[in-house]
């Protein structure tokens, strides 16, 4: 398959801004956290969100760590799956190649830069088929799947269940919505953003490329373009 929007599902119902509100108010109010929590329903939701926005904009982003997002994603490459694991406060559980053995073939991702050149695309697909054939030969001759998988290319598709706190999610989105991010991971970041905003539209101003979040581009190799991160 060519890189496309992956199959994605957000498993969190609500981020529950009141948790973040309690954390924010605890820093500036003489009341104890339990009192703030008991009185939370007396405060209009928009007022809670204003407190959270002000805290985050002032750089007090630790308050975002009190909310967590969990999502499942399928049809991404192992390359993309490894990038999800690269973040310190992100936890990913990935489909096992040891216990889930391939059969006669496997699905794989074709980067658009290769897909757009017919001759290279043909060579790429031949290599994938050769790897699939070799894998099957190994398994048919008694090689355990856990050893046969060594011939798997990084483009083979996988699925993960990934959890991360809201502070880390904002950081990941800032980084991966950037035009300089690898395309597959950028498409995943767009998909996550789209699904999150369906449930928590107030996060729209934070889930943006880092050039917008920071007010300037911090990349050494600048793209010189604006990005349509809502696509």
Order of alpha helices (4+ residues) and beta strands (2+ residues): beta-alpha-alpha-alpha-beta-alpha-beta-alpha-alpha-alpha-beta-alpha-alpha-alpha
